[in-house]
């Protein structure tokens, strides 16, 4: 199956650099859409990468698109990539790599109702081809440990279907150049591939926590946040667990040394998937520090009661410490 420029670039970057999928994907997309140069306005978003690494990745992207015989041109490129993907998927149907729902459920011996349940829980997945759903024949291979294969499928749900299929069937350096589907029988191998799959799945979504001075109900668009923490985290984890992890992991974080004391600030949590330019708002919490007490007003948060709480401030000194304490409280309640 022929590879496009994006696929080739992602593969070469993965071979040369240990970058999260989200970062690599964002770099390729921005570089390819800007004449094979990272826009100056976006350089600060990748400040942890040295200039020579950015330059090398720009070269990789340019060479990959040339290798694939593609050009960059906004809507034209997107349409071309869509057409290319459609052709490739039709070829997979013709070769038997993708099966109709009827063929697939017959091969794995389940009813239509059971198949729907397997899809819902992520144990199997379909691929859209011309607005019709097909299923990878690999998932029905009788020679593979189906129970463990379905376990892997549930782990990698955050990625899009074709990326999941690519993960299952591609050699990976982190697995000793073996493919995940080759590591289902041995207990030690399966433990390793589960760990790699969990880390890989988390790279397809990131949780963003931003803190703004003052009292807000909507995230301000005209001022810079006091503090931002971003981390690649599985989106299926609970909201406050992800927010806490982002604040403690320090995946992307600025300013680096926030010692200011801010008596009134607002915490926003959002989630962003690979390929989506706009994060999805998830929570807004207004925080007021009065002496030894912290007043919390939850403006919006999925699965959390929208009300006010007061908790002890303890010995925390900075607004980031306070934010961590508030999130820890919300995680427990």
N, C-alpha and C positions, 0 to 999 in steps of 0.2 A: 504494500500500500504506500503510495507516494506521500512524502511529508511536505508540509508547507513551510514557509519561512519562519513563522512563529514556533512551530514544533522543532525545527532544526536549531533555532537560536536557543530555545529553552534547554534542549538536550546538551548543546555545547557549553552553555553556562553552568549547567548542573555538573558537567564533567570537570570543569575548571575551578569552580568556586562553590563554597558551602553556603549558599544563600537560601533563605526561606522561599518557598514557591511564590508566596504573595509578592515578595520584593522583586524576584526575578521576572515574574509576569508583568508587574507594573513597569519595570524598567524597559522591557522589550516593547510593550505597548506604547509607552511615551516616546521612546527613541524612534520606533518605526513610523510613528505618526508625525514626526518633526524632522523629516529629512535626514534620518539616521544620526541625530544629535539629541542628547538629553536637553530639554528646554532649561535655560538658565533659571527660570522661576521655580523649577522643580529640583534644582541641585540640593537645596537645603534639606529636602525630604530624605536624601540619601547621604547625609553628611558623614556617616560612619564609613563610607566607602571612599578610599583615596582616589585622587584624580586619575592616576594611571589605571586603576581598576575600571572606572567609568569609561575611560577612553578605550580600553580593551573590550568592554562589553558593547560599546557603540560599534566597534569593528566587527565583533561577532554577529551582531544583528544585521549589519549591512551585508556582510558576506553570506549570511544565512538566506536572506531574501534574494540575493543574486543567485545563490545555488538553487533556490527553489524556482527561479525564473519569475519572480514577482516584483512589483513596483509598489510604492507607497502613494496613496492618494485618497485618504479620508473615506468617503462613502464608497468610492470605487473599490478600494482595497477591501473594505468590510464585505461588500457584495461578492467580490472575488473569493475571499476566504470562505464565505458561506457556501458558494457554489462548489468550491473545491471539497469542502467537508461533505456536502451532499453526494457528490460523485463517489467519493471514497466509501461512504456508507452504503451506497447502492451496490458497489463492488463487493462489499462484505456480505450483503444479502445474497448476491449471485454465487459467492464462493461457499456459502453455508456458515459463515462466521456469525451471522445474525439470523435469528429464527423468529417466525411469527409467534404470537401468543399461544396459538393452538399447538404448534409444533413444540414449543418450549414446555408447556404444561404436560404434554403427553410424554415428553422425554424424562421429566423429573417425577412423573406420576402423581400429579396433584390436581385437585378440582380447580375450577375458575375462582371459587371463593377463597380457597387456600392460597392460590397464586396472588390474589389481591392482598391478602394478609402479608405474604412474604415481601411484596413490593412496599407495603405500608411500613413495615418494620425495617426495611433496608437490607434484608437478607439477599434479595436479588434486585436487579435494576434493569430498566429498559433504555433503549436508545431511540430517539426520534428520527425517523427518516421520512421526509415528505409528509409530515403530520400523521404518521402511523408509527406505533410503538413496536419495536423489535427487541429481542433479548439475545445477549451474547451466548453462543453455543457453549462457550467455555464453562458457563455456570451450570450446564447440564451434563458435563463430561463425567461419565460413570467411573472413570479411572481416578478421579480426584476425590479427596475426602470432603464430601459436600457440606457436612456440618461445620467443619473448620473454615471452608471456603466462604460459607454464608456468614460466619463470625467476622471474617475479614471484611466482607462487604458491608456489614453493619458499622464497622469502625470507620470506613473511608467514605461514608455518606456525604460529608460536607463538600466533596469535590463533584464536579459535573460527571455525568455517566461515562463519557469517552475517556476522561482522565482517570477514572476509576479502573476502567478496562486496561488502560495503558499501564497503570501501577501494577496490576495483578500479573501482567504478562511481560513486563520489561525487566531486563537484568539491572541490578542495582549494586553499586560499589559497596554500599553499607551492608549488603547481604552476601558479600564475597562473590559478586558478579552472578549471583543466582536470581531466579525469578521467584516472586512470592508464591506462585502456584506450585513451585517445586519444593516448598518447605512446609507442607501441610501434614505430613505423616509423622515426622520425628518430633517428639515433645520439646526438645531444646530448640530445634529450628523454628517450631511454631511460636514459641515464646519470643524468640528474636524478631520474627516477622510481625508479630502483633505489636511489639514495641515500636518498630519502624513505621508500621501503618498508623499507629496512634499519633506519632510525631508528624507524619506526612499529612494526615487529615487536618491537624490543627493549623497547618500552614495555609489552608484554603479560606480561613476566616480570621479576622482580627477584631479584638475588642478595644475600644478607645475610651479612655476616661479623661475628661477635661474639667479643669477647675477655673471658674471665672469669679473675679471680685464682684461683690454686690449681690443683689437679690434679683433672680431672673426666672421666668417661666419658659422661655424659649432660648435656645442657644444663640448668643449674640453673633452677628455677622460682621460687625464693624469694630470689634476690639479683639486683641490677642488674648488667649487664655493665660492665666497665671502659671498653669502647669498642665502638661499633657503626658499621659502614659499610654503606650500602645503595645499590645502583645498578641502573637498568633495563638489563639485558643479555640478549642473545639466549640462551635456555637451551640452544641446540645447541652453543654454544662449550664447550670442555673445562672441567672443574671448576676447575682451578687457574688457568686463564686468566681465568675469570669472577671468582674470588676476588681475583686480583691487580688486575683492573680496578676492582672495588668499592673496594679499599683505596686506589687511586690517583685515582679519579674524584671522590671526595668529593660524590657525589650527595646523600646524607643521611649525616650523620656527627656523632657526639657521643661524648665531650666534644670541644669544638673545639680545645683546646690541651693534649693529653695529654703532659705532660713527666715523669710518674712513671716510675721504674725498677722493674719488677716481675720478680723472678727466676724465678717459677714462674707460668705462666698457660696457659689452654687456649683454643684457637681452634676455633670452630664455624662451619661454612658451611651455609647452607640456601637453598632456592629457593622462591619464592612466585609463583604465577600470579594473574592478574587474576581476582577473584571468589572466590578461595580464602582463607579466614580463617586457615588453619593452614599455615605454611611446611613444606616437605619437607626433613628433615635430609639432608645430603649428606656431611659430613665432620666429624671430630673429631680434633684434633691437640694433644697435650700438649707444652708447650715449657718447658725448664729451662735457664736461663742460669747457667753456672758459669765464672766468670772470663772467659777469652777464647774459650770454647767454648759452643755451643748444642746441647743434646741434644733431639732430636725423637722423639716416639713417636706413630706414627700408629695411632689406635684404630679409626677407620673412615673409609674414603674410597673411593668407586667408582673402579675402575681403577687404584688405587694399592696397592702391597704394604703389608701391615700389619706394619711392623717399626720398629726404632729406627735413628736416624741421628745422627751428630755432625758439626757443621759449625763453621767459624770464625765468631766473633761479629763480627769487624771493628771498625769504629769507631762502630757504631750505639749510640745512647744510650737511646732510649725503647723501651717495649715494643711500640709500634706499628711503629717501625723494624725491630725484631726480627721481628715478624709478617710484614712485607713481605719481609724477607730469606728467611724460612722458606718462604713461598708461592712466591717466585721460584725457590728451590731445587727445590721439589716440581714446579714447572712444567717445569723442565728435565730432571727425572729421572723 
